[in-house]
Amino acid sequence: MQNQLQEKQEKIGRIILDYTLYPGQDFYSDGAIEDELLETVKNHPEEAYMDIVRERNSWPFLYHLSHIRENIVDWVPMDKSAKVLEVGSGCGAITGALARKAGEVTCVELSRKRSLINAYRHKDCDNVTIHVGNFKDVEKTLPADYDYICLIGVFEYAQSYMGGQTPYEDFLKILQKHLAPGGRMLIAIENRLGLKYFAGCREDHVGTFFGGIENYKAEDGVRTFSRQGLEKIFKTCGVKQYHFYYPYPDYKFMSSVYSDEYLPKKGELTLNYRNFDKDRMLLFDESDAFNGLVEDKLFDIFSNSYMAVLGEGFEVKYTRYSNDRAAKYRIKTEIRKCGLPEGGEKMQVRKIPMSAAADEHIRALQENYERLSARYAGSGLSMNRCVIENDESTGLGTVAAGLEYVEGEALSDLMNKCLAGDDRQGFYELFREYVKRSSFGQECPIADMDMIFSNILVNGDEWTVLDYEWTEQKCVNARHLAYRALHYFLKETEYSDRVDREVILKELGMTKAEAEDILEQEQNFQDNVAGRYTSLEQMRAALGNRMWQPQKALEAYPDSANVSRVQIYEDYGQGYSEENSYFVRDAYLSDKDAVLDITVGANVKMLRIDPSMCACIVKVKKLILNGETFPYKKRKHLIVNGTRLKVSKENPDALSLVFSTDDPNINLNLEKCRMQEINTLHVEFEMIRVPAEVAADIAHGAR
């Protein structure tokens, strides 16, 4: 019996893996990368993960190991009495956060390899059990007393979990049975109508442009939903109470989360570069588009992701994460609605450390408040009151800074209104007032280095500084603070062209060299905050995924719609003709990259591919007929009306062609190939337009 139990259970550190219902093999895998992830978590501590992510420069490593992934559940209020079920726990991206916050965590995951990765990375957690097996089998053994059931990036796969005609409704109904009275279900999922998809990001699951917007294809096997689509499912399943929260930029690498009671304001949604794993188009400025949606109260419809909470909502209405930085500066800021002893409610702001190392950073806020208040007494500029209090919400057993929720209008918004109405004089008057108030007491050895316009709320003649996290105990010339504040304002406002920097420099009595020195100091400051940590923005750039701007391509080549087309001719033995030709729709994925899959009949003797309607250089990346590489090196098999370029020793299999004609063509002799009744030809190539004279010169040099 003991041997049988050992076969059904495995212990990694303090974590138990239960194999009772494991089918004996993993039915899905990302391949060798999972072995690499397993070796990484076996041999390295958690604090080394991001160094490894940076060294590997790999999307799977970033996706599975980044601590930013935990943000999606970190903001959810839980205590140590909570019992949590995590369905589809994968490699444990959020399991650690749940284990820190809750008393007991039960994971269900079909893949043994991923479960081992989860177990090794969290082996010190004594409150986690991982059931390895199909959810439909494991579910029957689970109790009905979970306070939270977490479906983080899981609900969209219900078809594969459940099958049948109504998989999403069936999945939800089964899960509801396992909630304790008053329990909540957390569903994090992409929005099928997320703005990023309209702007040119590929759909996260099927990898196509506009796949979700076009309502998927039957064979896709995965599906996300609009808000209305999710609500329809909830109502069908008898869910009486639910609330929507809005992770931004999305739930995977969330930097902030909004609610219907605290929606974003204009100018806040600027982190729209988060396409880590795929190339994308850039069809319009997402920040500007979000500003319009916010103004028209449509943000909830076009939010990139949702966190749907089935059950009661939370007192936390908004959380912003600043943990994409060095550990000693990782914090979060939350706004919550709290009850008052005498009745009623009030909003409260709290700053909470996200690591033990950041504890000191938070504790310093109270001293910053007291010293800055003393400096600015009588200036018309007040500091938002701060009180340090105990806090257990992170599972770190640390402190939090409580601040007042101040009413008013951000100084940056007032300045924007002036510029929007072309009231430049009003803008400069506000700027002068800022300089006057912020320079008060500048001889004191204390300065709030981050006194930017958006950090100041204006209520009549009362100006309140909301945040003084970055305070230094030294004298700082007020010109430095003012120019830095202006720099960040101009980066975010759409009216930057209406501000004359020469006028600003004259107002401040500064030279251009002094201004450049301030920005250099600012970069040094940002580098210090980041420490050795590589930010998500830097990771996106390092991963090398491209952003193609069709508008620029159209402007560069106004005729591109006519020339960047692929035409196919089929010869049945009588030669080519226009009647036996067709254009391949959407062959070009970008301004130069084309991919096409062609079905070819058995009676086709020759096949001609016209890669464009202009002089060009073509690099053929793939040419595969019925699963085998087409013998393009043989001149009788592949004939072109251009010139083959010489190949290098390093890349002897390359096929690069130059055409000096506006009717380039690549001819495949299919009589030399083994043909079937129905044949498939897969072609990938890169086309670069060049002037015909240049193409002719290149061709001449290649002879």
C-alpha positions, 0 to 999 in steps of 0.5 A, a space after each residue: 500500500 505504501 509503495 502504491 501511495 508513493 507512485 501516486 504522490 511525489 513531494 518536491 520540497 514541501 509541495 505535494 504532487 498528486 498523480 492519482 488521476 494523471 493519465 500517464 502522459 502529457 497531452 500538450 507541451 511547448 517542447 524542449 523549452 519546458 525542459 530548460 525551464 525545469 532545469 532553471 527552477 531546479 538549480 536557481 533561486 527565484 531572485 535569479 530568474 530575471 537575470 536568467 530571463 535577460 540572458 536568455 532573451 526568450 519570450 517563454 522564459 519571460 512569460 513563465 518566470 517574470 514576477 510581474 505575472 503575479 500582479 493579476 492576483 496580488 491586488 485581490 484582498 485575501 487573508 490566511 483563512 482563505 482556501 483557493 483552487 487554481 485551475 490550469 496552474 501551468 508553470 506556477 506564474 501566480 501560484 507563489 502569490 496565492 500561496 503567500 496570501 492564502 492559507 491553502 492552495 489547490 492546483 489542477 494541471 494536466 501537464 506533469 512537466 509544468 507541474 514539476 516546474 511549479 513545484 520546484 520554483 515554489 518548493 518552500 511553500 507548505 500550503 500547496 497541493 498540485 493535482 496532475 490530471 484532466 480537470 474533468 477527472 480531478 474535479 470529482 474529487 474536490 471539495 465544495 468549500 473554496 473561498 476563491 477559484 482562479 481561472 487565470 488565462 484558462 476560461 478561453 480553453 473550456 472547449 478543450 477541457 469540456 467538449 460538447 456544445 456549451 463548454 463555457 457554460 458547462 465549465 462554469 456550472 461545474 466550478 460553481 459547485 465548488 465555491 463555499 457560501 460567499 466564495 468568489 470566482 476570478 476569471 482573467 481573460 483577454 477581451 475579444 474586442 480589446 483595443 490592441 487588436 484593432 491597433 494591429 496586435 495579433 490575437 494572443 491565442 490563434 496568432 492571426 490579425 483580427 482573429 478575435 474581432 472576426 469572431 474566430 473560426 470553428 477550428 480554432 478551439 479557443 475563444 475569448 469574449 467581449 464584456 457582453 459575451 461574458 455577461 451572457 454566459 454568467 447570466 445563463 449560468 445563474 450568476 447573480 452577482 459579478 463585477 468587472 475589473 480592467 487590467 492594463 495593459 493586459 492581465 499577463 503583464 498588468 501594471 494597473 487595474 481599474 474598476 467601474 468605480 475608478 476608471 482611467 483618466 485621459 493621459 494615463 494609458 500610455 503603456 501600449 508597447 506590450 507585444 512580446 511574442 509576435 510581430 505586430 502592425 501599428 495602425 494608430 496611436 493607442 494612447 490617443 485612441 484610449 483618450 477618446 474612449 475614456 472621454 466617451 466612457 467606452 473604456 470598459 468595452 475596449 479594455 484589452 483584458 478583463 478580470 471578472 469577479 463572480 460574487 461580491 466585489 472588493 473594497 480595492 477600486 484601483 491598484 498601480 504597480 511599480 514593481 518593474 524596477 530594482 527590488 528595494 523600490 518595488 511597491 504598489 499603490 492602491 485606492 480603496 473604499 473603506 467604511 467609517 465608524 459613524 456610517 458612510 464610506 471614504 476613499 483611502 490611498 495606500 502604498 505597500 512594499 512588494 518585497 522585503 527590501 522595499 520596506 525601508 522605502 515605504 517607511 521613509 515616506 512619513 519622514 518625507 512628509 514631515 520634512 517637506 511639510 515643514 519646508 513648504 509651510 506658508 507656500 500654498 503647496 501642501 503635502 498629502 498627509 501620510 501615516 505608516 501602519 501595519 499591513 499583512 496583505 502581501 503575505 510579507 508581514 510588513 507595513 503600508 503608508 496610508 495617505 488621504 484621498 484628495 479631491 481636485 483636478 490634476 495640474 497637468 489636466 489644467 495645463 492640458 485644457 489651456 493648450 487644448 483651447 490654445 490658451 498659451 498664456 494660461 498655460 504659462 501662468 500655471 507654469 509660473 505659479 508652479 515655479 513660485 510654489 515649488 521653489 519656496 524654501 529651496 535653501 532647505 536640504 530636502 527636495 521632492 525630486 518627482 514633483 511633476 504636474 500630474 502629482 499635484 491636485 488643485 482645488 481652488 487656491 489649495 495645491 496638494 502634492 499627492 506623492 513624495 516617494 522620491 525625496 532627497 535630503 539635499 538642496 535642489 535648485 527649483 529650476 531642476 524640478 520645474 524643467 524635469 516636470 515640464 519634460 514629462 508633461 510634454 512627453 504625455 500631452 498631445 499638445 506639446 507643439 504648442 509649448 515653446 521650449 525657448 520661452 520656458 528656458 527664458 522663464 527659468 533662466 536656463 541655457 540649453 546645455 543646462 537643460 540637457 544636463 538635467 535630462 542626463 541626470 534624470 537618466 542616471 536617476 532612472 538607471 538607479 531605480 531600475 538597478 540591474 533589472 531589465 524593464 518590460 519595455 527593454 525586454 520587448 525591444 530586446 526580443 526583437 519583434 517588429 512593429 510594422 506601420 502600414 501608413 509609412 509604407 503607403 506614404 513611401 510607396 503610394 502605389 504599393 496596393 497595386 505592386 505588392 501583390 502576388 499573382 499565380 499562373 497555372 500552365 496545363 500544357 498550353 502555356 500561361 494565360 490570364 484566364 488561368 491566373 489568380 491573385 493571392 489575397 493577403 499574401 503580404 503580412 507586412 510591407 515586405 514579408 509574404 506567406 502563401 499556401 497554394 493548392 495545386 492540381 495534379 494536371 498543372 505542368 508549370 506554376 508561375 509565382 509573380 512576387 510583385 508588380 515592380 523591380 525588386 530583390 526577393 529572398 525565398 525563405 521557404 519553398 515546400 511542395 507536399 511537405 518536402 523542400 522544392 529542388 530550387 537549386 536545379 535550374 530546370 526545376 526553377 526558372 526566373 526572369 531575373 538573376 540568382 544572386 551568389 550565396 555565401 559559404 555560411 548560407 549555401 541553401 539561400 535563394 536570393 533573386 533580383 528582378 529589374 523588370 516590373 513583371 518578375 516571375 518565378 517558374 516551378 517545373 512541376 513535371 519534374 516532381 512527384 505530384 499527387 491528386 491534390 498538392 500543397 505548396 507553401 511559400 515564404 519570401 521577403 520582397 524589397 522594392 528597388 529602382 529598376 536601374 539599381 536592380 539591373 546594376 545588381 544583376 550585372 554585378 552578379 553575373 
